Amino acid sequence: MRERAPCVYILANKMRGTLYVGVTSDLAKRVWEHKHNIVPGFTRKYCVHDLVWFEQHEAMASAITREKAIKEWRRAWKLELIETSNPDWQDLYQHLLVQP
């Protein structure tokens, strides 16, 4: 069984493309929902399905605070955040499914 933890995440439709910032308590499930267009709205409309960055938190309150802050950031700051840890903009979803 996957461990659930509050996470802030960023999805993209391509390298340096359209971005979506979200928060969830079950990252693997939520990204799967985005990838399979279960979630109506922005990510379905613009095909924003690649997990390019995420950050785990101890509590949902801190994850929500971080999500709101990142949503207010300039686009360049979001790109820098992604490229610092994922310079090739790889889809990190498969890494979530690997059990240690």
N, C-alpha and C positions, 0 to 999 in steps of 0.2 A: 504494500500500500504506500502511495506517495505521501510524503510529509507536507502538510499544508502550512503556509506561513504568509503573512501579509507581504505583498510585493508591489512596487511601482514598476511599470514597464513602458517601453516605447516600441511601437510597431512602425514599420515602413513598407511602402509598396515597391521601392527600389532604392539603390544607393543615392543618398541625398535627395530623395523624393518626398512624397507626402508623409507626414508623421502623425502618429496618434499616441497620446499619453494616457495611461489608465492605471487603476489600482485594483487589486483583487486579493482574496485570501487563498486562492487555488490557481496558481499561474498556469500550470500545464493544462488544466481544464479550460480556463478562460481563453488561452491562445488557441486551443483546439476549436472552441466555439467561433472565434474570429475567422480561423482558417476555413471552416466549413460553412461560413455565412449564416450561422445560427443567430448571431447578434444583429438585429436590424440597425440601420443608421450609417454613420460616417464610414466605418471600416468596410462595410459591405459595399456601399456606394462607390468608394474610391479604391477598392481592392487592396486595402492596407492590411497585410497578413503576416509579414515577416517580423519575428521577434528580434530586435537588434540591440536591445539593452534592457536590463532589469536590475533591481536592487531589493534585497530582502530587508524586512524590518522586524523588530521584536513585537511591536504592537500596531494594530490597524490605525490608531490615531496618528502615530508618527508617519505611517505610509501615506495617509490621506493628506497630511500637512505637506509632505514632500511632493506629492502629485500636484497639489494646488500651486506650489512654488514653481515647479518645472513648467507647468502650463503657462505661467506668467513670463517665463524667460523669453529672451530673444531667440530667434531661430538659430543663429550662429552659435549660441551657447549650447543648445540642444545637440547640434551637429558635433561640437567639440566633445560633449559628454559621451556620445556614442563612439566617436572615432578614437577616444582615449583607450577604451577597452575593446573595441571591435572595429579596427581600421578598415577591414575588408567588407564590412556590413554583412557578415554571414548571418543566416537565420539560426538563432540559438535554440530554437524549439526542440530539435533532436537531442540536445544536451540535457534537457529537462527530463527526458524519457529514460536516460541511462541510469541504471541503479548502481551504486558503488559496491 
